[in-house]
């Protein structure tokens, strides 16, 4: 009997409630006590599931995570709920009412689709994973909208659905897989399936090279709270070749306009750090145009300008000092300014932020940000503070 089956029994559900808030330091004592009245295998499964639920709060929120069931890979690889909800909303806006969710994992995307009112066929070839997705649909009251099927996705007929969503596995026995053709299933298969469907969305790694994006696809890079989460290839949206960066919460979406690379210019009074999704989507030129700026260096995505402007697609800083890379000079400057809280950002520098903090030992009541970068090829330190 596998762990999930144990946990779905009445005894297992009751035990899950009992161990819900167990802290890691207390696990051994709790396990010892519970094994007097429950099978050791069930106690281990319940405590393991409690740990996974605690980890899943960051992605699913406390309410859902406290009711759902997880596998270790499922927690690691599932989509953050806010991103899945955004994607489901786009499909709904496109008129989609039914989706074949291929490589559904533990069902995170299927849940978001069902909550958007979309009927879902969720498919995964792993028996435990498919069973977990089924248990999650039932736990969240969505079993009427989600059909879970254990099958090889390459053998599933999706003809009766308005759209397909494919989330290929991007991890192997040695960790992350970077070659799209090494995805499981390969990107070429996913693209072929997408082209055969009325509409489709393919979730891919945000580091995918732009040159492998199919001409028929709209490419979107998504960040949440400043962290880049994924890229999506959309088919059937009526915008082949389009590029966009979407920032959550919001959403705020920056559309590519095919602008040439910004010119390199001298350091101005202000520096703008584009959101990671903007950088991945190669839309730094669009941000530079918004703030009336240019690049510090042709190979680095920092934009500099002479006036403060507000844009949701970049964080602005007022630059107070510019130094050639010199730790002693930086330490003296920080001591003079009584900087005790130092944020270190870097692009184009091999120096690690923690290493620099250790060397300069900031002390004092004030805060500052130092950028380790290059200006026209020269290693440079720019010191500043965030724009209000």
N, C-alpha and C positions, 0 to 999 in steps of 0.2 A: 504494500500500500504506500503510495507516494505522499510527500508532505502535504500537498494541496488537498488530497482526499481526506487525510487525517484532520486537517483544519476545517474542512467543510462539514464535518460531523457535528452533532450537537455538543459533544464534549469539547471538541476542538474550538468551536465558536465561543463557548463559555470561557475556555482557557485564554483565548486571544483577548477577550475583554479584561481578564484578570491581570495579564502581563502588559497591557497597553502602554503604561507609562514607566516601565522598568528602566532604570538607568544602567548604563554599561557596568558601572562599578558594583552593582547589586545583583548582576545576572547569576553569578555562581550561588549566592545564598538563596535567591529565589528558586533557581533550578533544584537545589538540594531539598528545599521545602516541598515543592510541587511534586517531586518524584515519589514522595511517600503515598500520594493518592492518585497519581496519573502515570501512564506508561512513559518511560524515559524518552522514547522516540517522539511522542506527542509533545512533551515539554520542550524538547530541543527545537522542534518545528515551530512551536508557538513563539518561543523567544527569538528564533531567527527571523520569523515574519514580523515581529514587533520591531526589530532592528531595521528591517527593510522599509517598514512603514514610516519610521522616523526619518530615514534618509529621503523618502519619497515626498515628504512635506514640501521641500523646496520646489519640486516640480508640479505637484498636484494640489497643494494646499492641505491644511490639517484635516478638514472635513472629509474630503474624498480619500486622502491617503489613509485615514483611519478606518475606512470601510473596504478599501480595495485589497487585492492580493498581488504579491510581487515575487519575481524571481530576481536573483542578483543581476543578471544581464538585462532584465526588464527595467529595473530602476536605472541602470547605467545608460541604456540605449533609447529609452522612451522619450517622446517629445514633451517639452514643457507645456503645461496645459494652456498657458496664454498664447503660445505660438500655434498650437493645434487649433484653438478656438478661432484665431485670426484666419488661418488657412481654411477652416470649415466655413467661415463667414464669406470668404471670397467665392468658394464653390457655390454657396447658396445664392449669392448675388448673380452668379452666372446662370442661375435657373436650374441647378442640379438638384434632383430629389432622390437620387439613388447612386451609391458609390460602391465599387468593388475595392476594398482595402486589402491590398496584396502585401504580404509580409507584415501582418498586423501587430506582431509582438504581443504584449500583454493587453493591448486594446486601447491605449491612450488616445490615438487618433480617431478610432471608431467611436469612442465616447464623445469626443468633441463634435464629430459629424452628426451623431444621433441627437445631441443636444441642440444642434442647429436645425433639427427637424428632417434630417436626411436618413433614408433607409440604407443600412450598411450590410454588405457581405464581408465579413472579416476572415481572412485566410492566413493560416500559418502551418508549416509542415511539421513543426515540433509538437508532439502530443501534449507535453506539460505546458508549453506556452499557449497553445490553443485552449487548453482547459482553463488556464488562468484568465485569458481574455473572456471566456464564457462566464466564469465566476464573477468577473468585474462588471460585465454587463448586467448580470442579475443583481449584484450588490448595490448598484446605482440605479436600479429600476428601469433599465434601458433594454432589457431582453426582447421587448416587443419590436424594437427598431434594429437590433443587431443580431444577425445570424452568424455564428462562428463555425467555421469549417476547417477541419484538419486535412490539409491537402498540399500538394506541390503547386505553387502558384503558377508555374509554367503550363499546368494542365487544366487550369480553371477557365471556363467559358464566361467571359464578361460581357457578352453581346447584349444582355438584357439590362445593362446599367447605363445611366447617363454619363458616368465618369469613372475613371480608375485612379486610385492613389497608390503609388508604389514607394515603399521605403526599404530599399535593399540593405542587407546586412553589410556594414562597412568595417567589421572587425573579424579577424581570423585568429588562429592559434597563437600568432606572434604579436597581436595587438591591432592597431588601426591599419586599414587597407587604404592606400592612397591612389592606386590605379583603378579608375572607374570600371575597367573590364575585369577586375578582380573582385568587384562587389558580388554579392550572392542574392539574387541573380545579377548577371552583368548589366552594365548600363545600356549596352546595345539592345539587349532583350527588353529592358524597361522602356526604352525609347520606341522600339517597334510596337510594343503593346499600347503605348500612349498614342502613337500615330493612328492606330486602328480604332481608337475610342473617340466618341464625340468630343469629350473633354478629358484632360488628365493633369495630374500634378505628380511630379517625381521629386522626392526629398533626396538631396545629395549633400555631400560634404561641402562646407563653404569655401574650402581651398581648391575646388575644382578649377582647372585651367580654363580660361574663357574660350580658348580655341577648340575645346571639345564640346562646347555647348551647341546643340543642333540649330541650324538656321531657322527651323520651324518653331522653336521654343521661345517663350518669353522667360527671361531669367530674373529671379528675384532673390536678393540676399536679405535675411531677416536678423535683427538684433533685438534683444530684450533687456532693458535696463543697462544698455551699453555693451552687453556681451553678445558677440555674434553667435547665433545658434544654428543656422542652417542656410542652405540655398535651395530654391525650388525651381524646377523647370516646369513651366505651364504650357499646356497645349490646348488649342481650341478657344483661346481668349480673344482672338482677333487682333493680336499684337505680336506677330512673329518677329523675332530679332530685337524686341524691346528689352531694356535693362532697367531695373528699379532697385532701390534700397528702401526697406521698410523698417521703421524704428518703433518698437513697442516699449511701454504702453503708448497708446495713441489711438489708432496707428497714424504715423506720419510717413508719407511715401515720397521719395525723391525720384523723379523719372529722368533717365538719361536723355540728353539732347544731342549726343554726338559731338560734344565740344572738343577742340584740340587740347593737348596738355597745357596747363597754365605756364606762363613765363616764370623764369627764376628772377627774383628781385632782391634788393637789399632788405635786411631785417627792419621791419616797421615796429611801431609801438605795440602792436597786438599780434598775438599768435592764435591760430585756430587749429584745434585737433579734431579732424573729422571722425564721426562714428565709424566703428569697425565695419559695419555693413556697407557704408558709403565707400570705404577703401576697397573692400572686397569686390564691390560692384564696379570699380574703376570710375567713380563719379566725383573724384576730388575736384575736377575742373568745374563741375556745377556748383560746388560749395565755394570755390575760389571766386567765381563770378558773383555769387550772392553777397560775399563780404568785400568785394572789390580788392582782392588780394592776389598774391602770387606765391610761388614755392620758395622755400629757403634753399632747396637743393633739388636738382632734377630727379633724384632717385628716392626722395623722402616725402611722405604725405603730411607734412606740416605746412600750413598756409599762413602767410604773414600779411598784415595790412596796416594802414595808417590810421584807420578810424574804427571805433567799436560798432559792430553791427550784430543784431540778434539773428541766429538761425538755429532751428531745431536739429540740424544735421551735423553740428560741430560744437565743441566746447571752447569758449573763448577765454583768453588770458591776457592781462596787461603785462608786458615785459618791462621789468625795472632795470635789469642788468644783463650785459653780455660779456662773457669771458672766454678766452681760449681754454681748451681743456687743461685745467690745472687744479688738482685737489687742494693744494695748500692755499691758493687764492680763494677758492670757494669756501674753505673752512674759515678763513679770516673774514670774509664777507658775511657769512652766516653768524659768526660770533658778534660782529659789529651790529648786525640787525636784530640780534637776540632771537634767532629762529630756532625753536625747539621742535616744531612739527614740520618735517620736511617730506614732501611728496616728490618722488623721483620718477620721471618718465623718460623713456628712451626710444629713439629710432635711429638706426644707423650707427649705434655704438655697441661695443662688446662688453662694456662695463655693466656689472650686475647692480641693480638698485640697492640691495642689502649691503653689498660690499662697499658702495659709496657712503651709505649712511654710517656704517661702522667706522669708516676712516674720518669722516668730518665730525662725528659725535655732536649732533645739533642739541643745543640747550637754550631755553628761554621761552618766553610767553607767546612769541609770534609764530606765524606759519608762512610757508613759501613753497613754491613748486619749482623744481629745476628740471630742465629738459636737456638731456644728453643727446646731441644730434650732430649734424654736419651743416655748415653754411658754405655753400659753393665749394664743397669738398673738404673743408677744414673742420676738424673736430672742435666742437663749440659747446659751451654751457650757456643756456638762457635761463634767467631766473625771473619768475613772475608770480602773479596771483590771479585767481579766477575772476572773471568779470561777473558782476552781480546781475 
